[in-house]
Amino acid sequence: MMAVVSGSGRLQHLDLNLNYNCPIPSFVFCKTLVVLKLTDILVLDNFFVDLPLLKMLYLNDVMLPKYLDLSHVLCGCPNLEDLELNDMDCEIKGKINRFPNLVRASINNGILPLELFKDVHVLKFDWIMSLTKDWLRVLKVLNHCPKLQSLFIGIHKV
């Protein structure tokens, strides 16, 4: 499958759910991808992302190598319009440029800085909150997102 995917010059949509059984290298992602959905994926150490046409990125329970933080992945996708991150156990060490085309975002655990969502119209956060102080985060979201039309917040009390 990997040779077929990487050799395709026209592949635009790739949806992989591997249940961690088959680690994937980055060469399976061709530059023509517009939609990339990864679920239960284990990423190999030689992972590199260069997806200039990508508009939709869904990462659900993706395990990254220790040296690679989420900023490396996101910086390789400069034209994102739709971003969904769920159950990502990773760090953000590098700088992430704001996505000027991002319209919709769904993020759990607040792993990305709010500045990235300044232009979004639809935003969904799923946070684990503790009492009153975390409601200040909600106000911060509203202050950082002037174009926001819909805000969905899932709250799970600790």
Backbone as a chain_set.jsonl record, in Angstrom:
{"seq": "MMAVVSGSGRLQHLDLNLNYNCPIPSFVFCKTLVVLKLTDILVLDNFFVDLPLLKMLYLNDVMLPKYLDLSHVLCGCPNLEDLELNDMDCEIKGKINRFPNLVRASINNGILPLELFKDVHVLKFDWIMSLTKDWLRVLKVLNHCPKLQSLFIGIHKV", "coords": {"N": [[0.82, -1.188, 0.0], [1.959, 1.288, 0.743], [3.813, 2.018, -1.262], [2.096, 2.497, -3.373], [0.55, 4.645, -2.429], [2.506, 6.673, -1.987], [3.499, 6.962, -4.538], [1.443, 7.98, -6.019], [0.329, 10.611, -7.963], [-1.948, 12.052, -7.828], [-3.506, 11.654, -5.609], [-5.803, 12.774, -3.277], [-7.263, 12.481, -0.928], [-6.795, 10.871, 2.081], [-7.371, 8.421, 4.424], [-6.534, 6.884, 7.268], [-6.655, 4.235, 9.56], [-5.053, 2.49, 11.765], [-4.792, 1.143, 14.167], [-2.414, 1.101, 15.672], [-0.94, -1.031, 14.719], [0.684, -0.975, 12.503], [3.324, 0.889, 12.021], [3.852, 4.096, 10.505], [5.802, 5.68, 7.969], [6.677, 9.041, 6.924], [6.783, 9.248, 4.148], [4.58, 8.21, 2.93], [2.718, 10.127, 2.542], [1.637, 11.998, 0.006], [2.286, 15.078, -1.771], [0.001, 16.07, -2.919], [-2.181, 15.776, -1.335], [-5.29, 16.763, 0.04], [-7.064, 16.249, 2.027], [-6.441, 14.737, 5.091], [-6.729, 12.132, 7.264], [-5.952, 10.662, 10.228], [-6.001, 7.972, 12.42], [-5.417, 6.332, 15.448], [-2.594, 5.915, 15.043], [0.826, 5.085, 14.8], [3.66, 6.874, 14.532], [6.667, 6.775, 12.683], [10.195, 7.333, 13.43], [11.454, 8.789, 11.37], [9.871, 10.9, 10.411], [8.433, 13.363, 8.358], [6.761, 16.272, 7.374], [5.275, 17.705, 4.594], [2.946, 19.219, 3.234], [1.584, 21.1, 1.215], [-0.912, 21.596, -0.004], [-2.846, 20.74, 1.705], [-5.971, 20.934, 3.259], [-7.698, 19.93, 5.16], [-7.11, 18.468, 8.229], [-7.13, 15.788, 10.326], [-6.309, 14.47, 13.306], [-6.366, 11.824, 15.311], [-5.672, 10.374, 18.234], [-2.886, 9.981, 17.668], [0.392, 8.851, 17.805], [3.365, 10.424, 18.277], [6.926, 10.454, 17.578], [9.34, 10.932, 20.25], [11.159, 13.082, 19.8], [9.834, 14.668, 18.014], [7.632, 17.274, 17.906], [4.272, 18.573, 17.952], [4.294, 20.963, 16.57], [6.098, 20.634, 14.444], [4.649, 19.019, 12.704], [2.332, 20.577, 12.127], [3.434, 22.887, 10.97], [4.117, 22.037, 8.475], [1.814, 22.158, 7.048], [0.566, 24.607, 5.739], [-1.833, 25.679, 4.687], [-4.195, 25.045, 6.013], [-7.683, 24.646, 6.558], [-9.456, 23.347, 8.128], [-9.129, 21.847, 11.18], [-8.623, 19.169, 13.332], [-7.913, 17.844, 16.414], [-7.521, 15.184, 18.498], [-7.122, 13.438, 21.532], [-4.304, 13.67, 21.632], [-1.21, 13.038, 22.759], [1.198, 14.896, 23.22], [3.865, 17.309, 22.822], [4.315, 20.867, 22.498], [6.872, 22.446, 21.303], [8.186, 23.973, 19.403], [7.705, 26.96, 17.379], [4.525, 27.836, 16.113], [3.122, 28.98, 13.233], [0.395, 31.208, 12.67], [-2.646, 30.118, 11.171], [-3.87, 31.399, 8.355], [-6.08, 30.665, 6.82], [-7.673, 29.078, 8.36], [-10.774, 27.961, 9.352], [-12.388, 26.266, 10.813], [-12.003, 24.557, 13.874], [-11.269, 21.888, 16.063], [-10.353, 20.996, 19.144], [-8.838, 19.134, 21.729], [-8.037, 19.234, 25.205], [-6.657, 21.665, 25.181], [-4.12, 22.004, 23.856], [-2.916, 23.662, 22.027], [-1.829, 27.04, 21.373], [-4.039, 29.82, 21.891], [-3.833, 31.906, 20.076], [-3.612, 30.864, 17.544], [-6.165, 30.492, 16.635], [-7.431, 32.771, 15.876], [-8.833, 33.62, 13.546], [-10.892, 31.793, 13.195], [-14.203, 30.512, 12.561], [-15.775, 28.553, 13.6], [-15.373, 26.835, 16.553], [-14.336, 24.235, 18.608], [-13.816, 23.108, 21.794], [-12.609, 20.676, 24.007], [-12.224, 20.292, 27.18], [-10.578, 19.432, 30.231], [-11.606, 20.63, 33.132], [-11.038, 22.607, 36.076], [-12.926, 23.742, 38.541], [-13.584, 27.232, 39.11], [-11.449, 28.863, 38.03], [-10.755, 28.038, 35.442], [-12.744, 28.98, 33.804], [-11.913, 31.41, 33.069], [-10.308, 30.844, 30.926], [-12.21, 30.386, 28.953], [-13.217, 32.977, 28.562], [-10.879, 34.094, 27.609], [-10.624, 32.763, 25.162], [-12.824, 33.857, 23.802], [-12.01, 36.512, 23.656], [-9.768, 36.304, 22.021], [-10.691, 35.482, 19.559], [-12.137, 37.082, 17.317], [-13.742, 36.642, 15.053], [-15.332, 34.542, 15.593], [-18.153, 32.479, 15.339], [-19.475, 30.23, 16.229], [-19.156, 28.453, 19.203], [-18.194, 25.628, 20.869], [-18.02, 23.927, 23.859], [-16.854, 21.326, 25.674], [-17.019, 20.162, 28.878], [-15.272, 18.522, 31.36], [-15.369, 17.657, 34.534], [-12.847, 17.431, 37.011]], "CA": [[0.0, 0.0, 0.0], [2.748, 2.504, 0.874], [4.378, 2.402, -2.551], [0.997, 3.027, -4.176], [0.176, 5.957, -1.902], [3.559, 7.661, -2.202], [3.713, 7.139, -5.962], [0.288, 8.589, -6.653], [0.466, 12.04, -8.167], [-3.26, 12.694, -7.784], [-4.23, 11.303, -4.392], [-6.199, 13.975, -2.549], [-7.902, 12.152, 0.339], [-6.23, 9.676, 2.689], [-7.958, 8.149, 5.731], [-5.882, 5.688, 7.789], [-6.909, 3.804, 10.921], [-4.193, 1.313, 11.8], [-4.775, 0.533, 15.502], [-1.01, 1.0, 16.085], [-0.346, -2.282, 14.253], [1.599, -0.747, 11.397], [3.862, 2.245, 12.073], [3.951, 4.671, 9.163], [6.766, 6.748, 7.696], [6.034, 10.189, 6.29], [6.777, 9.23, 2.686], [3.287, 7.765, 2.401], [1.862, 11.29, 2.312], [2.053, 12.744, -1.179], [2.049, 16.519, -1.676], [-1.296, 16.436, -3.509], [-3.257, 15.55, -0.364], [-6.135, 17.878, 0.464], [-7.67, 15.77, 3.268], [-5.673, 13.679, 5.743], [-7.326, 11.691, 8.523], [-5.166, 9.606, 10.842], [-6.569, 7.497, 13.682], [-4.66, 5.236, 16.074], [-1.403, 5.772, 14.219], [2.143, 5.194, 15.403], [4.52, 7.511, 13.537], [8.077, 6.395, 12.765], [11.143, 8.396, 13.767], [11.884, 9.586, 10.218], [8.649, 11.547, 9.955], [8.564, 14.718, 7.838], [5.488, 16.675, 6.776], [5.296, 18.782, 3.612], [1.654, 19.081, 2.576], [1.195, 22.476, 0.915], [-2.299, 21.698, -0.465], [-3.735, 20.17, 2.71], [-6.976, 21.839, 3.811], [-8.341, 19.288, 6.311], [-6.234, 17.565, 8.958], [-7.748, 15.185, 11.505], [-5.39, 13.594, 14.018], [-7.057, 11.223, 16.444], [-4.84, 9.408, 18.948], [-1.673, 9.75, 16.886], [1.58, 8.838, 18.662], [4.534, 10.984, 17.607], [8.203, 10.149, 18.245], [9.656, 11.883, 21.329], [11.852, 14.275, 19.321], [8.958, 15.42, 17.117], [6.457, 17.83, 18.566], [3.164, 18.861, 17.055], [4.613, 22.125, 15.731], [6.723, 20.132, 13.214], [3.584, 18.519, 11.827], [1.46, 21.667, 11.696], [4.163, 23.829, 10.107], [4.145, 21.463, 7.13], [0.458, 22.262, 6.489], [0.298, 26.044, 5.875], [-3.12, 26.126, 4.139], [-5.302, 24.363, 6.69], [-8.973, 25.302, 6.774], [-10.19, 22.542, 9.097], [-8.164, 21.126, 12.003], [-9.2, 18.433, 14.456], [-6.912, 17.117, 17.196], [-8.139, 14.476, 19.619], [-6.293, 12.479, 22.261], [-2.905, 13.812, 21.241], [-0.304, 13.122, 23.892], [2.406, 15.431, 22.61], [4.289, 18.615, 23.3], [4.517, 21.936, 21.531], [8.123, 23.118, 21.659], [8.503, 24.944, 18.363], [6.73, 28.011, 17.078], [3.543, 27.512, 15.09], [2.562, 30.173, 12.601], [-1.059, 31.242, 12.609], [-3.195, 29.634, 9.909], [-4.77, 32.455, 7.885], [-7.267, 30.103, 6.179], [-8.366, 28.191, 9.294], [-12.159, 28.367, 9.589], [-12.98, 25.37, 11.798], [-11.024, 23.828, 14.673], [-11.766, 21.091, 17.176], [-9.142, 20.685, 19.886], [-9.065, 18.744, 23.123], [-6.987, 19.47, 26.202], [-6.014, 22.974, 25.059], [-2.692, 21.823, 23.61], [-2.405, 24.685, 21.121], [-2.077, 28.409, 21.837], [-5.262, 30.424, 21.371], [-3.536, 32.828, 18.986], [-3.78, 30.152, 16.27], [-7.582, 30.414, 16.271], [-7.932, 34.137, 15.768], [-9.731, 33.807, 12.407], [-11.853, 30.706, 13.036], [-15.628, 30.806, 12.694], [-16.327, 27.484, 14.432], [-14.339, 26.336, 17.44], [-14.802, 23.265, 19.599], [-12.823, 22.723, 22.787], [-12.989, 19.658, 24.97], [-11.248, 20.517, 28.238], [-10.781, 18.984, 31.609], [-11.556, 21.893, 33.864], [-11.135, 22.564, 37.53], [-13.678, 24.81, 39.166], [-13.822, 28.553, 38.54], [-10.355, 29.535, 37.343], [-10.685, 27.681, 34.03], [-13.7, 29.772, 33.028], [-11.138, 32.509, 32.508], [-9.858, 30.366, 29.605], [-13.321, 30.614, 28.031], [-13.184, 34.409, 28.247], [-9.685, 34.321, 26.794], [-10.983, 32.303, 23.811], [-13.716, 34.85, 23.205], [-11.224, 37.714, 23.373], [-8.781, 36.029, 20.975], [-11.331, 34.995, 18.329], [-13.166, 38.056, 16.971], [-14.605, 36.174, 13.964], [-16.005, 33.343, 16.063], [-19.608, 32.444, 15.218], [-19.959, 29.1, 17.027], [-18.199, 27.939, 20.166], [-18.666, 24.438, 21.574], [-17.087, 23.579, 24.911], [-17.174, 20.149, 26.466], [-16.326, 20.29, 30.148], [-15.208, 17.308, 32.16], [-14.869, 18.049, 35.858], [-11.848, 16.517, 37.548]], "C": [[0.866, 1.256, 0.0], [3.345, 2.953, -0.446], [3.309, 3.013, -3.44], [0.644, 4.435, -3.733], [1.237, 6.994, -2.218], [3.792, 7.917, -3.686], [2.569, 7.822, -6.68], [0.473, 10.088, -6.758], [-0.842, 12.779, -8.032], [-4.05, 12.397, -6.523], [-4.524, 12.56, -3.588], [-6.761, 13.688, -1.161], [-7.302, 10.842, 0.855], [-6.774, 9.563, 4.106], [-7.364, 6.828, 6.224], [-6.26, 5.465, 9.242], [-6.19, 2.481, 11.08], [-4.117, 0.629, 13.156], [-3.361, 0.241, 15.989], [-0.31, -0.252, 15.586], [0.731, -2.08, 13.195], [2.119, 0.688, 11.469], [4.052, 2.801, 10.662], [5.065, 5.714, 9.08], [6.068, 7.876, 6.946], [5.982, 10.094, 4.77], [5.472, 8.705, 2.099], [2.376, 8.94, 2.071], [2.36, 12.084, 1.113], [1.597, 14.198, -1.072], [0.705, 16.956, -2.241], [-2.452, 16.269, -2.534], [-3.966, 16.842, 0.005], [-6.782, 17.54, 1.809], [-6.812, 14.634, 3.816], [-6.306, 13.384, 7.088], [-6.516, 10.512, 9.043], [-5.753, 9.265, 12.204], [-5.766, 6.304, 14.171], [-3.406, 4.897, 15.274], [-0.151, 5.917, 15.078], [3.079, 5.706, 14.32], [5.97, 7.104, 13.762], [8.964, 7.608, 13.025], [11.532, 9.283, 12.587], [10.723, 10.35, 9.598], [8.911, 12.986, 9.539], [7.271, 15.082, 7.126], [5.707, 17.866, 5.846], [4.042, 18.628, 2.762], [1.079, 20.458, 2.26], [-0.256, 22.652, 0.482], [-3.316, 21.251, 0.577], [-4.668, 21.222, 3.296], [-7.625, 21.273, 5.064], [-7.374, 18.288, 6.93], [-6.949, 17.105, 10.217], [-6.752, 14.203, 12.098], [-6.078, 13.108, 15.285], [-6.181, 10.127, 17.038], [-3.635, 8.998, 18.106], [-0.481, 9.86, 17.82], [2.782, 9.302, 17.85], [5.808, 10.527, 18.311], [8.547, 11.248, 19.255], [10.303, 13.171, 20.817], [10.944, 15.192, 18.502], [7.768, 15.967, 17.885], [5.434, 18.231, 17.507], [3.441, 20.059, 16.141], [5.281, 21.703, 14.427], [5.672, 19.675, 12.21], [2.773, 19.677, 11.265], [2.156, 22.663, 10.778], [4.265, 23.321, 8.669], [2.813, 21.54, 6.419], [-0.007, 23.72, 6.543], [-1.087, 26.508, 5.434], [-4.33, 25.462, 4.78], [-6.532, 25.251, 6.826], [-9.745, 24.634, 7.902], [-9.18, 21.686, 9.865], [-8.889, 20.464, 13.161], [-8.091, 17.626, 15.116], [-7.595, 16.501, 18.401], [-7.157, 13.485, 20.213], [-4.847, 12.478, 21.793], [-2.065, 13.989, 22.496], [1.043, 13.586, 23.343], [2.711, 16.798, 23.192], [4.341, 19.599, 22.145], [5.77, 22.678, 21.98], [8.439, 24.228, 20.666], [7.392, 25.956, 18.165], [5.793, 27.525, 15.968], [3.003, 28.815, 14.536], [1.052, 30.067, 12.576], [-1.508, 30.793, 11.225], [-4.211, 30.648, 9.392], [-6.067, 31.934, 7.272], [-8.106, 29.246, 7.116], [-9.738, 28.75, 9.648], [-12.78, 27.549, 10.716], [-11.871, 24.636, 12.539], [-11.735, 23.097, 15.802], [-10.544, 20.546, 17.909], [-9.516, 20.198, 21.273], [-7.823, 19.039, 23.947], [-6.211, 20.771, 26.015], [-4.533, 22.912, 24.746], [-2.089, 22.872, 22.692], [-2.695, 26.074, 21.662], [-3.289, 29.029, 21.148], [-5.023, 31.355, 20.191], [-3.732, 32.18, 17.618], [-5.212, 30.208, 15.76], [-8.232, 31.77, 16.071], [-8.976, 34.308, 14.667], [-10.805, 32.728, 12.258], [-13.285, 31.2, 13.228], [-16.299, 29.79, 13.608], [-15.182, 26.89, 15.248], [-14.957, 25.401, 18.469], [-13.627, 22.908, 20.502], [-13.409, 21.655, 23.683], [-11.916, 19.684, 26.05], [-11.605, 19.744, 29.488], [-10.567, 20.213, 32.46], [-11.629, 21.671, 35.366], [-11.772, 23.855, 38.028], [-13.655, 26.14, 38.404], [-12.698, 29.096, 37.673], [-10.302, 29.205, 35.854], [-11.74, 28.387, 33.183], [-13.024, 31.013, 32.463], [-10.582, 32.13, 31.139], [-10.951, 30.582, 28.562], [-13.354, 32.076, 27.61], [-11.993, 34.749, 27.36], [-9.938, 33.888, 25.347], [-11.823, 33.362, 23.12], [-12.971, 36.132, 22.845], [-10.237, 37.523, 22.223], [-9.405, 35.686, 19.624], [-12.459, 35.936, 17.898], [-14.123, 37.611, 15.872], [-15.456, 34.973, 14.36], [-17.525, 33.47, 15.978], [-20.217, 31.331, 16.061], [-18.839, 28.608, 17.931], [-18.846, 26.782, 20.91], [-17.608, 24.08, 22.606], [-17.63, 22.375, 25.656], [-16.356, 20.219, 27.746], [-16.425, 18.988, 30.922], [-14.581, 17.675, 33.484], [-13.945, 16.986, 36.394], [-12.323, 15.942, 38.86]], "O": [[0.53, 2.215, -0.694], [3.383, 4.151, -0.726], [3.588, 3.953, -4.185], [0.458, 5.322, -4.566], [0.908, 8.09, -2.673], [4.247, 9.001, -4.051], [2.712, 8.207, -7.841], [0.741, 10.761, -5.762], [-0.866, 14.007, -8.111], [-5.182, 12.862, -6.394], [-3.616, 13.321, -3.256], [-6.739, 14.566, -0.298], [-7.302, 9.831, 0.153], [-6.654, 10.497, 4.899], [-7.655, 5.77, 5.665], [-6.196, 6.384, 10.058], [-6.66, 1.456, 10.586], [-3.43, -0.384, 13.283], [-3.137, -0.77, 16.654], [0.821, -0.515, 15.994], [1.596, -2.938, 13.019], [1.436, 1.612, 11.028], [4.375, 2.058, 9.735], [5.249, 6.521, 9.991], [4.984, 7.681, 6.395], [5.193, 10.808, 4.151], [5.283, 8.753, 0.883], [1.365, 8.765, 1.39], [3.384, 12.763, 1.193], [0.636, 14.505, -0.367], [0.31, 18.107, -2.056], [-3.592, 16.588, -2.873], [-3.337, 17.872, 0.25], [-7.02, 18.426, 2.631], [-6.492, 13.685, 3.099], [-6.412, 14.261, 7.945], [-6.407, 9.484, 8.374], [-5.977, 10.144, 13.036], [-5.471, 5.383, 13.409], [-3.188, 3.75, 14.883], [-0.086, 6.766, 15.967], [3.271, 5.043, 13.301], [6.448, 7.088, 14.897], [8.542, 8.753, 12.862], [11.908, 10.436, 12.798], [10.617, 10.429, 8.374], [9.538, 13.745, 10.278], [6.742, 14.282, 6.355], [6.248, 18.896, 6.248], [4.067, 17.993, 1.707], [0.185, 20.931, 2.96], [-0.79, 23.756, 0.59], [-4.521, 21.37, 0.355], [-4.222, 22.268, 3.77], [-8.057, 22.027, 5.937], [-6.88, 17.381, 6.259], [-7.326, 17.913, 11.065], [-6.394, 13.213, 11.459], [-6.335, 13.881, 16.208], [-5.974, 9.082, 16.421], [-3.402, 7.813, 17.868], [-0.348, 10.844, 18.547], [3.169, 8.667, 16.869], [5.782, 10.243, 19.508], [8.083, 12.38, 19.114], [10.024, 14.247, 21.346], [11.257, 16.368, 18.318], [6.984, 15.205, 18.452], [5.723, 18.221, 16.311], [2.875, 20.148, 15.052], [5.062, 22.341, 13.397], [5.798, 19.92, 11.011], [2.552, 19.751, 10.056], [1.517, 23.228, 9.89], [4.479, 24.11, 7.749], [2.681, 21.043, 5.3], [-0.9, 24.039, 7.328], [-1.488, 27.623, 5.768], [-5.377, 25.334, 4.145], [-6.441, 26.432, 7.158], [-10.58, 25.261, 8.554], [-8.458, 20.89, 9.264], [-9.663, 21.099, 13.878], [-7.416, 16.827, 14.467], [-8.177, 17.206, 19.225], [-6.45, 12.782, 19.492], [-4.245, 11.424, 21.586], [-2.202, 14.984, 23.209], [1.917, 12.772, 23.041], [1.923, 17.365, 23.949], [4.403, 19.216, 20.976], [5.726, 23.453, 22.935], [8.908, 25.299, 21.052], [6.295, 25.825, 18.707], [6.226, 26.885, 15.009], [2.489, 29.653, 15.277], [0.496, 28.974, 12.474], [-0.835, 31.056, 10.229], [-5.309, 30.746, 9.94], [-7.054, 32.667, 7.205], [-9.15, 28.736, 6.71], [-9.858, 29.858, 10.172], [-13.595, 28.059, 11.484], [-10.919, 24.15, 11.928], [-12.672, 23.614, 16.411], [-9.793, 19.736, 17.366], [-10.394, 20.764, 21.923], [-6.707, 19.083, 23.431], [-5.177, 20.948, 26.658], [-3.755, 23.683, 25.306], [-0.866, 22.964, 22.587], [-3.703, 26.273, 22.34], [-3.531, 28.79, 19.965], [-5.927, 31.568, 19.384], [-3.992, 32.876, 16.636], [-5.451, 29.993, 14.572], [-9.457, 31.887, 16.098], [-9.922, 35.076, 14.843], [-11.559, 32.749, 11.284], [-13.543, 32.162, 13.951], [-17.265, 30.107, 14.303], [-14.154, 26.492, 14.7], [-15.957, 25.724, 19.11], [-12.58, 22.463, 20.033], [-14.575, 21.727, 24.07], [-10.821, 19.156, 25.854], [-12.769, 19.449, 29.76], [-9.47, 20.77, 32.501], [-12.197, 20.692, 35.851], [-11.183, 24.931, 37.927], [-13.703, 26.148, 37.174], [-12.974, 29.739, 36.66], [-9.838, 30.032, 35.07], [-11.635, 28.39, 31.956], [-13.503, 31.601, 31.493], [-10.403, 32.996, 30.282], [-10.657, 30.923, 27.416], [-13.504, 32.378, 26.426], [-12.092, 35.592, 26.469], [-9.515, 34.569, 24.413], [-11.555, 33.72, 21.974], [-13.275, 36.764, 21.833], [-9.908, 38.483, 21.525], [-8.684, 35.609, 18.629], [-13.629, 35.613, 18.098], [-15.222, 38.157, 15.767], [-16.214, 34.45, 13.544], [-18.11, 34.433, 16.474], [-21.338, 31.461, 16.552], [-17.717, 28.377, 17.481], [-19.912, 26.932, 21.506], [-16.431, 23.943, 22.27], [-18.734, 22.41, 26.2], [-15.131, 20.326, 27.697], [-17.506, 18.431, 31.111], [-13.388, 17.972, 33.55], [-14.207, 15.79, 36.26], [-11.617, 15.144, 39.476]]}, "num_chains": 1, "name": "protein.A"}
